[in-house]
């Protein structure tokens, strides 16, 4: 896993010296793509997002960073769970947030 927790994600994002800083945006894109693919499967009962086609990757990244800043109590959770929670909240306004993965 590229980012174990939200803490490692946000640290890499704000660390200008980190070689992983650029990986953050790719991570958000990967989680987004995976979630959108899963939603197309029959019987998928997990979290759902509806990202407008005009929403840029940069906008999704800002949504995730904003969510992390406003939910610091979750930063020890797995980064992918936090990204999904952020996207769910942004796309629906009333998310069914995940809890941390076992």
TORVEX-380511 format. One line per field, with one value per atom (N, C-alpha, C): residue number from 0; residue in one letter; atom name; y, z, x. Coordinates in Angstrom, 3 decimals, padded with zeros to 6 digits. Each point is the difference from the previous one (the first is absolute). Layout:
N
num c(NUM|...)
residuo c(a|...)
atomo c(CA|...)
Y c(Y|...)
Z c(Z|...)
X c(X|...)
***
This chain:
102
num c(0|0|0|1|1|1|2|2|2|3|3|3|4|4|4|5|5|5|6|6|6|7|7|7|8|8|8|9|9|9|10|10|10|11|11|11|12|12|12|13|13|13|14|14|14|15|15|15|16|16|16|17|17|17|18|18|18|19|19|19|20|20|20|21|21|21|22|22|22|23|23|23|24|24|24|25|25|25|26|26|26|27|27|27|28|28|28|29|29|29|30|30|30|31|31|31|32|32|32|33|33|33|34|34|34|35|35|35|36|36|36|37|37|37|38|38|38|39|39|39|40|40|40|41|41|41|42|42|42|43|43|43|44|44|44|45|45|45|46|46|46|47|47|47|48|48|48|49|49|49|50|50|50|51|51|51|52|52|52|53|53|53|54|54|54|55|55|55|56|56|56|57|57|57|58|58|58|59|59|59|60|60|60|61|61|61|62|62|62|63|63|63|64|64|64|65|65|65|66|66|66|67|67|67|68|68|68|69|69|69|70|70|70|71|71|71|72|72|72|73|73|73|74|74|74|75|75|75|76|76|76|77|77|77|78|78|78|79|79|79|80|80|80|81|81|81|82|82|82|83|83|83|84|84|84|85|85|85|86|86|86|87|87|87|88|88|88|89|89|89|90|90|90|91|91|91|92|92|92|93|93|93|94|94|94|95|95|95|96|96|96|97|97|97|98|98|98|99|99|99|100|100|100|101|101|101)
residuo c(x|x|x|x|x|x|x|x|x|x|x|x|x|x|x|x|x|x|x|x|x|x|x|x|x|x|x|x|x|x|x|x|x|x|x|x|x|x|x|x|x|x|x|x|x|x|x|x|x|x|x|x|x|x|x|x|x|x|x|x|x|x|x|x|x|x|x|x|x|x|x|x|x|x|x|x|x|x|x|x|x|x|x|x|x|x|x|x|x|x|x|x|x|x|x|x|x|x|x|x|x|x|x|x|x|x|x|x|x|x|x|x|x|x|x|x|x|x|x|x|x|x|x|x|x|x|x|x|x|x|x|x|x|x|x|x|x|x|x|x|x|x|x|x|x|x|x|x|x|x|x|x|x|x|x|x|x|x|x|x|x|x|x|x|x|x|x|x|x|x|x|x|x|x|x|x|x|x|x|x|x|x|x|x|x|x|x|x|x|x|x|x|x|x|x|x|x|x|x|x|x|x|x|x|x|x|x|x|x|x|x|x|x|x|x|x|x|x|x|x|x|x|x|x|x|x|x|x|x|x|x|x|x|x|x|x|x|x|x|x|x|x|x|x|x|x|x|x|x|x|x|x|x|x|x|x|x|x|x|x|x|x|x|x|x|x|x|x|x|x|x|x|x|x|x|x|x|x|x|x|x|x|x|x|x|x|x|x|x|x|x|x|x|x|x|x|x|x|x|x|x|x|x|x|x|x)
atomo c(N|CA|C|N|CA|C|N|CA|C|N|CA|C|N|CA|C|N|CA|C|N|CA|C|N|CA|C|N|CA|C|N|CA|C|N|CA|C|N|CA|C|N|CA|C|N|CA|C|N|CA|C|N|CA|C|N|CA|C|N|CA|C|N|CA|C|N|CA|C|N|CA|C|N|CA|C|N|CA|C|N|CA|C|N|CA|C|N|CA|C|N|CA|C|N|CA|C|N|CA|C|N|CA|C|N|CA|C|N|CA|C|N|CA|C|N|CA|C|N|CA|C|N|CA|C|N|CA|C|N|CA|C|N|CA|C|N|CA|C|N|CA|C|N|CA|C|N|CA|C|N|CA|C|N|CA|C|N|CA|C|N|CA|C|N|CA|C|N|CA|C|N|CA|C|N|CA|C|N|CA|C|N|CA|C|N|CA|C|N|CA|C|N|CA|C|N|CA|C|N|CA|C|N|CA|C|N|CA|C|N|CA|C|N|CA|C|N|CA|C|N|CA|C|N|CA|C|N|CA|C|N|CA|C|N|CA|C|N|CA|C|N|CA|C|N|CA|C|N|CA|C|N|CA|C|N|CA|C|N|CA|C|N|CA|C|N|CA|C|N|CA|C|N|CA|C|N|CA|C|N|CA|C|N|CA|C|N|CA|C|N|CA|C|N|CA|C|N|CA|C|N|CA|C|N|CA|C|N|CA|C|N|CA|C|N|CA|C|N|CA|C|N|CA|C|N|CA|C|N|CA|C|N|CA|C|N|CA|C|N|CA|C|N|CA|C|N|CA|C|N|CA|C|N|CA|C)
Y c(-001.171|001.171|001.240|000.936|001.217|000.836|000.205|000.780|-000.869|-000.287|-000.825|000.713|001.271|000.747|001.383|000.677|001.388|000.866|-000.337|000.762|-000.032|-001.174|-000.088|000.678|-000.050|000.664|001.512|000.562|001.459|000.513|-000.796|000.391|000.080|-000.982|000.009|001.150|000.285|001.070|001.359|000.275|001.308|000.091|-001.107|000.005|000.268|001.223|000.397|-000.819|-000.604|-000.791|-001.472|-000.418|-001.407|-000.424|-001.076|-000.500|-000.608|-000.235|-000.590|001.045|001.289|001.044|-000.156|-000.234|-000.162|-001.272|-000.954|-001.260|000.196|001.018|000.229|000.141|000.793|000.221|-001.281|-000.782|-001.284|-000.982|000.086|-000.863|000.303|001.282|000.395|-000.478|000.131|-000.459|-001.510|-000.738|-001.453|-000.448|000.624|-000.345|000.358|001.166|000.428|-000.990|-000.350|-000.939|-001.352|-000.475|-001.290|000.050|001.065|000.138|000.092|000.756|000.108|-001.336|-000.767|-001.319|-000.957|-000.009|-000.875|000.289|001.274|000.389|-000.584|-000.376|-000.553|-001.502|-000.640|-001.435|-000.324|-001.044|-000.465|-000.449|000.388|-000.425|000.837|001.034|000.848|000.765|-000.123|000.641|000.980|000.348|000.901|001.461|000.876|001.435|000.421|001.010|000.478|001.472|000.345|001.395|000.324|001.257|000.474|001.242|-000.203|001.097|000.562|001.286|000.582|-000.121|-000.262|-000.167|001.231|001.177|001.220|000.246|-000.792|000.147|-000.454|000.860|-000.316|-000.819|-000.618|-000.742|000.953|001.197|000.998|000.322|000.089|000.268|-001.157|-001.236|-001.154|000.001|000.369|000.068|001.042|001.146|001.039|-000.462|-000.773|-000.558|-000.904|-000.841|-000.932|000.758|000.970|000.768|000.770|000.608|000.729|-000.936|-001.191|-000.984|-000.375|-000.238|-000.380|001.116|001.241|001.133|000.119|-000.366|000.129|-001.258|-001.067|-001.271|-000.571|000.819|-000.416|-001.215|-000.235|-001.170|-001.312|000.073|-001.199|-000.233|000.885|-000.091|-001.259|-000.678|-001.265|-001.164|000.234|-001.026|-000.244|-001.108|-000.252|001.120|000.394|001.119|-000.262|-001.231|-000.269|000.186|-000.348|000.192|001.488|000.799|001.447|000.609|-000.423|000.510|-000.341|-001.229|-000.398|000.831|000.183|000.812|001.426|000.569|001.370|000.091|-000.951|000.018|-000.243|-000.899|-000.250|001.262|000.656|001.216|001.073|000.148|001.045|-000.296|-001.262|-000.317|-000.142|-000.267|-000.214|001.022|000.625|000.943|-000.676|-001.253|-000.738|-001.408|-000.137|-001.262|-001.095|-001.192|-001.130|-000.322|000.694|-000.158|-001.390|-000.381|-001.263|000.207|-001.073|000.067|-000.598|000.075|-000.528|-001.480|-000.404|-001.392|-000.858|-001.224|-000.937|-000.601)
Z c(000.000|000.000|000.000|-000.849|-000.119|001.273|000.476|001.215|001.001|001.094|001.041|000.636|000.294|000.712|-000.613|000.472|-000.397|000.448|001.138|000.477|-001.011|-000.526|-000.956|-001.319|-000.382|-001.225|000.122|001.067|000.136|000.236|000.685|000.203|-001.344|-000.848|-001.321|-000.851|000.109|-000.801|000.337|001.273|000.404|000.110|-000.126|000.098|-001.377|-000.204|-001.292|-000.375|000.972|-000.245|-000.273|000.231|-000.128|-001.461|-000.372|-001.367|-000.218|001.089|-000.101|-000.146|000.012|-000.083|-001.263|-001.127|-001.246|-000.064|000.849|000.018|000.580|000.823|000.648|-001.018|-001.040|-000.983|-000.773|-000.281|-000.657|000.890|001.301|000.962|-000.004|000.045|-000.030|-001.305|-001.114|-001.286|000.003|000.576|000.066|000.852|001.151|000.870|-000.705|-000.653|-000.730|-001.106|-000.812|-001.105|000.506|001.078|000.570|000.495|000.701|000.523|-001.137|-001.036|-001.134|-000.719|-000.101|-000.622|000.838|001.303|000.887|-000.080|-000.116|-000.072|-001.217|-001.014|-001.220|000.115|001.041|000.171|000.564|-000.539|000.535|001.444|000.851|001.392|000.883|-000.549|000.822|001.002|001.272|001.054|000.829|-000.492|000.747|-000.198|000.440|-000.124|-001.464|-000.252|-001.371|-000.086|-001.116|-000.288|-001.389|-000.197|-001.305|-000.291|-000.696|-000.293|-001.374|-000.065|-001.296|-000.971|-001.266|-000.978|-000.121|000.302|-000.112|001.226|001.044|001.200|-000.332|000.255|-000.315|001.118|-000.332|001.004|001.091|-000.376|000.984|000.972|-000.495|000.877|000.973|-000.491|000.891|001.069|-000.393|000.962|001.079|-000.397|000.968|000.943|-000.516|000.830|001.076|-000.393|000.944|001.055|-000.426|000.961|000.955|-000.523|000.854|001.018|-000.456|000.904|001.104|-000.369|000.996|001.016|-000.462|000.907|000.983|-000.439|000.841|000.783|-000.216|000.698|000.517|000.725|000.478|000.921|000.605|000.849|-000.766|-001.328|-000.836|-000.687|000.181|-000.753|000.289|001.083|000.277|-000.743|-000.645|-000.790|-001.303|-000.671|-001.300|-000.992|-000.772|-000.928|-001.006|-000.477|-000.992|000.582|001.254|000.652|000.102|000.326|000.117|-001.360|-001.043|-001.350|-000.404|000.252|-000.334|000.806|001.284|000.824|-000.540|-000.383|-000.528|-001.287|-000.899|-001.274|000.196|000.923|000.291|000.534|000.923|000.589|-001.073|-000.841|-001.031|-001.068|-000.319|-001.101|000.434|001.279|000.420|001.009|000.695|001.034|001.309|-000.072|001.224|-000.127|000.289|-000.251|000.974|-000.422|000.905|000.174|000.925|000.082|000.436|-000.486|000.427|001.364|000.683|001.194|-000.396|000.872|-000.387|-000.289|-000.907|-000.454|001.068|000.173|000.980|-000.508)
X c(000.848|-000.848|000.898|-000.331|000.783|-000.098|-001.204|-000.215|-000.747|000.651|-000.621|-001.190|000.178|-001.038|-000.178|-001.043|-000.192|001.163|000.602|001.163|001.140|000.312|001.108|-000.359|-001.272|-000.450|000.170|-000.554|000.021|001.418|000.819|001.394|000.722|-000.184|000.632|-000.527|-001.281|-000.601|000.606|000.216|000.490|001.519|000.708|001.463|000.602|000.457|000.570|001.232|000.654|001.203|-000.299|-001.240|-000.340|-000.115|000.701|-000.157|-001.384|-000.737|-001.335|-001.094|000.370|-001.021|-000.847|000.622|-000.734|-000.819|000.321|-000.729|-001.405|-000.174|-001.300|-001.121|000.212|-001.055|-000.291|001.031|-000.203|-000.740|000.252|-000.694|-001.497|-000.348|-001.406|-000.640|000.697|-000.528|-000.211|000.935|-000.126|-001.174|-000.173|-001.131|-001.310|-000.037|-001.194|-000.343|000.986|-000.229|-000.490|000.616|-000.404|-001.432|-000.356|-001.358|-001.017|000.316|-000.916|-000.156|001.067|-000.065|-000.853|000.223|-000.768|-001.496|-000.350|-001.410|-000.702|000.749|-000.587|-000.280|000.510|-000.182|-001.381|-000.611|-001.279|000.190|-000.911|000.053|000.907|000.638|000.871|-000.858|000.336|-000.789|000.829|001.174|000.877|-000.356|000.886|-000.259|-000.083|-000.812|-000.193|000.373|000.592|000.307|-000.526|-000.329|-000.424|000.825|001.093|000.910|-000.355|-000.334|-000.336|001.175|-000.287|001.074|000.899|-000.548|000.805|000.881|-000.173|000.842|001.419|000.943|001.389|000.638|001.096|000.760|000.477|000.385|000.432|-001.136|-001.221|-001.141|-000.221|000.125|-000.156|001.086|001.204|001.106|-000.310|-000.520|-000.349|-001.110|-000.944|-001.074|000.604|000.945|000.624|000.810|000.796|000.807|-000.906|-001.056|-000.944|-000.639|-000.395|-000.596|000.988|001.242|001.009|000.220|000.023|000.182|-001.159|-001.192|-001.192|-000.349|000.758|-000.243|001.320|000.717|001.326|-000.071|-001.124|-000.169|000.009|-000.088|000.010|001.344|000.959|001.253|000.807|-000.294|000.699|-000.659|-001.136|-000.686|000.766|-000.266|000.621|-000.336|000.977|-000.180|-001.111|-000.121|-001.040|-001.398|-000.199|-001.294|-000.315|000.988|-000.204|-000.331|000.693|-000.280|-001.437|-000.421|-001.371|-000.998|000.233|-000.899|-000.104|001.132|000.011|-000.804|000.197|-000.720|-001.492|-000.355|-001.415|-000.671|000.650|-000.578|-000.157|000.989|-000.045|-001.042|-000.208|-000.908|-001.454|-000.229|-001.383|-000.496|000.905|-000.389|-000.388|-000.407|-000.332|000.570|001.272|000.675|-000.388|000.257|000.004|001.474|000.669|001.440|000.419|001.130|000.596|000.618|000.202|000.810|001.336|000.944|001.299|-000.077|000.831|000.028|000.648|-000.515|000.568|001.288)
***
